[in-house]
């Protein structure tokens, strides 16, 4: 019996690949598989803050694996691909199409959030950022987040996009757009959208400096 393991950020760099086919032990859990695959101290130091995914759904570390599962170990974050409200892109992001997609005569409040690449962090000069994602799961989680926002704030429409690959200083990393009949709901839903995207969507940020780089917790961007 075997599973496919998807690797991201530091874990990908430790193994030198983004995908491993790995033989299961009998009765193996996803947490046990991680411990067997990653005995390295750097990886074990992440163990308490990892999220685990089985077939693109978050699961607890004690979930049993079966033959053919796709497994992902999600470092701290720092529907589906057919949902027009959500987008991952290696090309520069475009805000206007998102605004157009949520606008209507019934929605008089429109709020947008754009996250830009800044040139420093804690007095250390940043040269650029690199983003990667577990793309099928990221799109599904973004789609589910849009559903949650539109249910929590009735009458709202939401769309979001996130950039992948290398981003230079000043480039847009993320857009969240919310249109609502009233401004208060638009502000609240937009703030909720960016906070929850960083909390739950498997997108990973590498901050690059003149003298090195580090994978960052995407919560604190």
C-alpha positions as CSV (number, residue, x, y, z in Angstrom):
1,X,0.0,0.0,0.0
2,X,1.3,3.5,-0.8
3,X,0.3,7.1,-0.6
4,X,1.4,10.2,-2.5
5,X,2.8,12.9,-0.2
6,X,2.7,16.6,-1.3
7,X,5.4,18.8,0.2
8,X,5.6,22.6,0.5
9,X,7.9,25.3,1.8
10,X,10.5,24.1,4.3
11,X,9.4,20.4,4.0
12,X,9.8,20.5,0.2
13,X,13.3,22.0,0.6
14,X,14.3,19.4,3.2
15,X,13.4,16.5,0.8
16,X,14.4,18.3,-2.5
17,X,11.1,17.4,-4.1
18,X,7.5,18.4,-4.0
19,X,6.0,14.9,-4.3
20,X,7.0,11.5,-2.8
21,X,5.3,8.1,-3.3
22,X,5.7,6.4,0.1
23,X,4.9,2.9,1.3
24,X,2.4,2.8,4.2
25,X,2.9,0.8,7.3
26,X,0.0,-1.3,8.5
27,X,-2.5,0.9,10.5
28,X,-0.5,4.1,9.9
29,X,-1.9,7.4,10.8
30,X,-1.1,10.6,8.9
31,X,0.7,11.9,12.0
32,X,2.7,8.7,12.2
33,X,3.6,9.0,8.6
34,X,5.0,12.5,9.1
35,X,7.2,11.3,12.0
36,X,8.5,8.5,9.9
37,X,9.1,10.6,6.8
38,X,10.5,13.6,8.7
39,X,12.8,12.7,11.6
40,X,14.9,15.8,10.9
41,X,15.0,18.3,13.9
42,X,13.9,21.2,11.6
43,X,10.8,19.3,10.5
44,X,10.0,18.0,14.0
45,X,10.2,21.5,15.3
46,X,7.2,22.3,13.0
47,X,5.2,19.3,14.2
48,X,3.0,21.1,16.7
49,X,2.0,23.8,14.3
50,X,1.4,21.7,11.2
51,X,-2.0,21.0,9.7
52,X,-2.6,17.7,8.0
53,X,-4.6,17.1,4.9
54,X,-5.9,13.9,3.3
55,X,-7.4,14.1,-0.2
56,X,-7.5,17.9,0.0
57,X,-9.5,18.0,3.3
58,X,-8.0,19.0,6.7
59,X,-7.9,16.0,9.1
60,X,-6.6,15.3,12.6
61,X,-3.1,13.6,12.9
62,X,-4.7,10.4,14.2
63,X,-6.7,9.7,11.0
64,X,-5.8,6.3,9.4
65,X,-4.5,6.3,5.9
66,X,-5.5,3.9,3.1
67,X,-3.9,2.9,-0.2
68,X,-4.0,5.6,-2.8
69,X,-4.5,8.6,-0.4
70,X,-3.0,11.9,-1.3
71,X,-1.4,13.4,1.8
72,X,-0.2,16.9,2.5
73,X,1.6,18.4,5.5
74,X,0.6,22.1,5.7
75,X,3.1,24.4,7.4
76,X,1.7,27.4,9.2
77,X,-0.1,29.6,6.8
78,X,1.4,32.3,6.3
79,X,-15.5,24.5,-4.0
80,X,-13.0,24.2,-6.6
81,X,-11.0,25.6,-9.5
82,X,-14.2,26.2,-11.4
83,X,-15.5,28.9,-9.0
84,X,-15.2,32.2,-10.8
85,X,-15.0,34.0,-7.5
86,X,-11.5,32.7,-6.7
87,X,-8.2,32.7,-8.6
88,X,-4.6,31.7,-8.1
89,X,-2.3,33.3,-10.7
90,X,1.4,33.4,-11.6
91,X,0.6,36.6,-13.6
92,X,0.1,40.0,-12.0
93,X,-3.2,40.3,-10.3
94,X,-6.0,42.5,-11.8
95,X,-8.4,44.2,-9.4
96,X,-10.9,45.6,-11.9
97,X,-12.3,42.3,-13.1
98,X,-12.9,41.3,-9.4
99,X,-14.7,44.6,-8.8
100,X,-16.9,44.1,-11.9
101,X,-17.8,40.5,-10.8
102,X,-19.3,41.6,-7.5
103,X,-20.9,44.9,-8.5
104,X,-24.6,45.3,-9.0
105,X,-27.2,48.2,-8.6
106,X,-28.4,46.6,-5.4
107,X,-25.0,46.7,-3.7
108,X,-24.1,50.3,-2.7
109,X,-21.1,49.5,-0.6
110,X,-17.9,48.2,-2.2
111,X,-14.8,47.4,-0.2
112,X,-11.4,46.1,-1.5
113,X,-8.3,45.0,0.3
114,X,-5.0,44.7,-1.6
115,X,-1.8,43.3,0.1
116,X,1.4,44.6,-1.4
117,X,5.0,43.4,-1.1
118,X,6.8,45.7,1.3
119,X,10.5,46.5,1.2
120,X,11.4,45.6,4.7
121,X,10.6,43.5,7.8
122,X,11.8,44.4,11.2
123,X,14.5,46.6,9.8
124,X,15.7,43.9,7.4
125,X,15.6,44.8,3.7
126,X,13.4,42.5,1.7
127,X,14.4,41.9,-2.0
128,X,11.3,39.9,-3.1
129,X,8.8,37.3,-2.0
130,X,8.0,33.9,-3.3
131,X,4.6,32.2,-2.9
132,X,3.6,28.6,-3.5
133,X,0.3,26.8,-2.8
134,X,-1.3,23.4,-2.6
135,X,-3.4,24.6,-5.5
136,X,-6.4,22.3,-5.6
137,X,-6.9,22.6,-1.9
138,X,-6.3,26.3,-1.8
139,X,-8.9,26.9,-4.5
140,X,-11.4,24.7,-2.6
141,X,-10.8,26.5,0.7
142,X,-11.1,29.9,-1.0
143,X,-14.4,28.9,-2.6
144,X,-15.7,27.7,0.8
145,X,-14.6,30.9,2.4
146,X,-16.6,32.9,-0.2
147,X,-19.7,30.7,0.5
148,X,-19.2,31.4,4.3
149,X,-18.9,35.1,3.8
150,X,-22.0,35.3,1.5
151,X,-24.0,33.3,4.0
152,X,-22.9,35.3,7.1
153,X,-23.5,38.7,5.4
154,X,-26.7,38.2,3.3
155,X,-26.7,40.2,0.2
156,X,-22.9,40.4,-0.1
157,X,-20.9,39.2,-3.0
158,X,-17.2,38.4,-2.7
159,X,-14.3,37.5,-4.9
160,X,-10.6,37.0,-4.2
161,X,-7.3,36.3,-5.9
162,X,-3.8,35.4,-4.8
163,X,-0.5,35.6,-6.6
164,X,2.0,32.7,-6.8
165,X,5.6,32.6,-7.8
166,X,8.1,35.5,-7.4
167,X,6.8,38.9,-6.5
168,X,8.9,42.1,-6.5
169,X,8.5,45.0,-4.1
170,X,5.2,46.9,-4.6
171,X,3.4,44.0,-6.5
172,X,0.0,42.9,-5.3
173,X,0.0,39.5,-3.5
174,X,-3.7,39.3,-2.7
175,X,-7.0,41.0,-3.5
176,X,-10.3,40.7,-1.6
177,X,-13.3,42.4,-2.9
178,X,-16.8,42.6,-1.2
179,X,-19.9,44.4,-2.4
180,X,-22.9,44.8,-0.1
181,X,-26.1,46.7,0.1
182,X,-24.6,48.6,3.1
183,X,-21.0,49.8,3.9
184,X,-20.8,48.3,7.4
185,X,-21.2,44.7,6.1
186,X,-18.8,45.3,3.2
187,X,-16.1,46.5,5.7
188,X,-16.7,43.6,8.1
189,X,-16.8,40.9,5.4
190,X,-13.7,42.2,3.7
191,X,-11.7,42.1,6.9
192,X,-13.0,38.7,7.8
193,X,-12.1,37.5,4.3
194,X,-8.4,38.4,4.4
195,X,-8.0,37.3,8.0
196,X,-9.5,33.9,7.3
197,X,-7.7,33.4,4.0
198,X,-4.4,33.8,5.8
199,X,-5.6,31.4,8.6
200,X,-6.9,28.5,6.6
201,X,-5.8,28.6,2.9
202,X,-2.6,26.6,2.2
203,X,-0.6,29.3,0.5
204,X,3.1,29.7,1.7
205,X,5.3,32.7,1.7
206,X,9.1,32.8,1.4
207,X,10.6,36.2,2.4
208,X,13.9,36.8,0.6
209,X,16.7,39.2,1.8
210,X,20.0,40.1,0.3
211,X,21.7,37.8,2.8
212,X,19.2,34.8,2.9
213,X,15.6,33.9,3.1
214,X,13.0,32.4,5.5
215,X,9.6,30.7,5.2
216,X,7.2,33.0,7.0
217,X,4.0,32.4,8.9
218,X,1.4,33.8,6.4
219,X,-0.8,34.9,9.3
220,X,1.4,37.9,9.9
221,X,1.7,39.5,6.5
